[in-house]
Amino acid sequence: MSRTVLITGATGTVSTALIDALEGADVRLRVLVRDASRADGLRDRAEVVVGDLGDPRSLAPAFEGVQDLWLLTPNSPRAPENSMNAVWAARQAGVERVVRLSVIGAAHDAPNRSGRLHALSDQELERSGLRWTILRPHWFMQNLLNETGDIAATGTFSLNVASSRVGMIDVRDIAECAARVLLDAPDRHHGRTYTLTGPRSLTFDEVAAELGRVLGRPVAYLPVSDEAKHKTLLGHGVPEWIADMLEEYARAYVSGWGDFTTDAVAGLLGRPPRDVADFARDHAARFAPAV
Ligand SMILES: NC(=O)c1ccc[n+]([C@@H]2O[C@H](COP(=O)([O-])OP(=O)(O)OC[C@H]3O[C@@H](n4cnc5c(N)ncnc54)[C@H](OP(=O)(O)O)[C@@H]3O)[C@@H](O)[C@H]2O)c1
């Protein structure tokens, strides 16, 4: 009988790509959402259950009969609590395997709060007695979609990462790696942590050049100060905690912390990860000026 896979974060960037990557696979998909109306587009592909990772009581029915859990927690000071609630619900329900989305460099001494919070949840899962696999992806190329408005309007985008290099990854590759792990036998990747990156560590000048090549018009990266970026983010309604977290990442990248790649995607998928040129080509319409 097919295994039931419960997908958390189902309306978000990574889990949406994971649902696509699992299309046609011999699994029963169940998606956990806080608001059922946000899952209307998923009903033909998955069973929709309502639950909140912040509310343990809401999770028991959602986890019943599940063999595999894809565990994604949103960035928040409550992320370890959300993860803890899910792992506890998984244990209670007899879930066999948890595949968790973490982040590069997750550790108690990571130079950013997100990495330190993820480390807490990674360690809890490792000691949970459940079968586990942890995916630690690098900076998402899809973060560039936050810059589509500026690029379409002005041909520029602004980040506070100076000339740092980042081994950025296309979220579709993270999703395909997660799907590979979930579709392989439960013991195959048990106890493994995969640090997932793209094929190249790039400066944002190089990213701008790739976008410009695909769009057929110049695109420029404008380095800005931490203060300027912080103000812009708050102006867009980004919560202060998230803006501070992003600033910590930016500083780490400027120090060279993100300048690396790994072979993990190729090892899991048997092909190289997507390049930023592939990302740019596949998302070109999103960067085009409105007509
Ligand atoms: N961005 C990067 O470059 C990067 C790199 C490495 C790792 N990461 C990690 O990636 C994760 C974020 O993934 P993402 O970008 O795919 O997330 P996202 O697009 O922000 O989506 C977050 C998802 O979590 C759901 N959610 C929020 N609060 C919830 C709650 N209390 N209970 C249940 N579901 C809840 C949201 O559902 P609603 O529809 O209900 O809001 C949404 O589906 C974080 O853990 C982050 O550290 C990010």
The ligand as an SDF file (V2000), in Angstrom:
LIG
                    3D

 48 52  0  0  0  0  0  0  0  0999 V2000
   15.0730   31.7540    2.0800 N   0  0  0  0  0  0  0  0  0  0  0  0
   16.2410   31.1340    2.1160 C   0  0  0  0  0  0  0  0  0  0  0  0
   17.1930   31.5130    1.4200 O   0  0  0  0  0  0  0  0  0  0  0  0
   16.4080   29.9130    2.9950 C   0  0  0  0  0  0  0  0  0  0  0  0
   17.5870   29.1720    2.8810 C   0  0  0  0  0  0  0  0  0  0  0  0
   17.7300   28.0160    3.6520 C   0  0  0  0  0  0  0  0  0  0  0  0
   16.7180   27.6060    4.5000 C   0  0  0  0  0  0  0  0  0  0  0  0
   15.5820   28.3570    4.5980 N   0  0  0  0  0  0  0  0  0  0  0  0
   14.5280   27.8800    5.5000 C   0  0  0  0  0  0  0  0  0  0  0  0
   13.3480   27.6710    4.7380 O   0  0  0  0  0  0  0  0  0  0  0  0
   12.2180   27.7390    5.6210 C   0  0  0  0  0  0  0  0  0  0  0  0
   11.1540   28.5730    4.9840 C   0  0  0  0  0  0  0  0  0  0  0  0
   10.7140   27.8880    3.8260 O   0  0  0  0  0  0  0  0  0  0  0  0
    9.8060   28.6130    2.7270 P   0  0  0  0  0  0  0  0  0  0  0  0
   10.5590   29.8010    2.1860 O   0  0  0  0  0  0  0  0  0  0  0  0
    9.2980   27.6090    1.7910 O   0  0  0  0  0  0  0  0  0  0  0  0
    8.6500   29.1800    3.6490 O   0  0  0  0  0  0  0  0  0  0  0  0
    7.4880   30.1990    3.2630 P   0  0  0  0  0  0  0  0  0  0  0  0
    7.3580   30.3160    1.7870 O   0  0  0  0  0  0  0  0  0  0  0  0
    7.6850   31.4240    4.0930 O   0  0  0  0  0  0  0  0  0  0  0  0
    6.2150   29.4190    3.7930 O   0  0  0  0  0  0  0  0  0  0  0  0
    6.0200   29.1590    5.1500 C   0  0  0  0  0  0  0  0  0  0  0  0
    4.9260   28.1050    5.2520 C   0  0  0  0  0  0  0  0  0  0  0  0
    4.7420   27.7880    6.6300 O   0  0  0  0  0  0  0  0  0  0  0  0
    3.3500   27.8610    6.9130 C   0  0  0  0  0  0  0  0  0  0  0  0
    3.1810   28.2310    8.3170 N   0  0  0  0  0  0  0  0  0  0  0  0
    3.5130   29.3970    8.9030 C   0  0  0  0  0  0  0  0  0  0  0  0
    3.2190   29.3450   10.2230 N   0  0  0  0  0  0  0  0  0  0  0  0
    2.6750   28.1150   10.4580 C   0  0  0  0  0  0  0  0  0  0  0  0
    2.1460   27.4750   11.5900 C   0  0  0  0  0  0  0  0  0  0  0  0
    2.1280   28.0760   12.8060 N   0  0  0  0  0  0  0  0  0  0  0  0
    1.6370   26.2190   11.4530 N   0  0  0  0  0  0  0  0  0  0  0  0
    1.6340   25.6010   10.2510 C   0  0  0  0  0  0  0  0  0  0  0  0
    2.1390   26.1580    9.1380 N   0  0  0  0  0  0  0  0  0  0  0  0
    2.6430   27.4160    9.2390 C   0  0  0  0  0  0  0  0  0  0  0  0
    2.8070   28.9060    5.9600 C   0  0  0  0  0  0  0  0  0  0  0  0
    1.4290   28.6840    5.8070 O   0  0  0  0  0  0  0  0  0  0  0  0
    0.3040   29.8140    5.7610 P   0  0  0  0  0  0  0  0  0  0  0  0
   -0.2580   29.7100    4.3710 O   0  0  0  0  0  0  0  0  0  0  0  0
   -0.6660   29.3790    6.7940 O   0  0  0  0  0  0  0  0  0  0  0  0
    0.9460   31.1270    6.0760 O   0  0  0  0  0  0  0  0  0  0  0  0
    3.5920   28.5510    4.7000 C   0  0  0  0  0  0  0  0  0  0  0  0
    3.0090   27.4550    4.0450 O   0  0  0  0  0  0  0  0  0  0  0  0
   12.7280   28.3140    6.9510 C   0  0  0  0  0  0  0  0  0  0  0  0
   12.8670   27.2730    7.8770 O   0  0  0  0  0  0  0  0  0  0  0  0
   14.0900   28.8750    6.5500 C   0  0  0  0  0  0  0  0  0  0  0  0
   15.0040   28.9170    7.6400 O   0  0  0  0  0  0  0  0  0  0  0  0
   15.4010   29.4830    3.8660 C   0  0  0  0  0  0  0  0  0  0  0  0
  1  2  1  0
  2  3  2  0
  2  4  1  0
  4  5  1  0
  4 48  2  0
  5  6  2  0
  6  7  1  0
  7  8  2  0
  8  9  1  0
  8 48  1  0
  9 10  1  0
  9 46  1  0
 10 11  1  0
 11 12  1  0
 11 44  1  0
 12 13  1  0
 13 14  1  0
 14 15  2  0
 14 16  1  0
 14 17  1  0
 17 18  1  0
 18 19  2  0
 18 20  1  0
 18 21  1  0
 21 22  1  0
 22 23  1  0
 23 24  1  0
 23 42  1  0
 24 25  1  0
 25 26  1  0
 25 36  1  0
 26 27  1  0
 26 35  1  0
 27 28  2  0
 28 29  1  0
 29 30  1  0
 29 35  2  0
 30 31  1  0
 30 32  2  0
 32 33  1  0
 33 34  2  0
 34 35  1  0
 36 37  1  0
 36 42  1  0
 37 38  1  0
 38 39  2  0
 38 40  1  0
 38 41  1  0
 42 43  1  0
 44 45  1  0
 44 46  1  0
 46 47  1  0
M  CHG  2   8   1  16  -1
M  END
$$$$
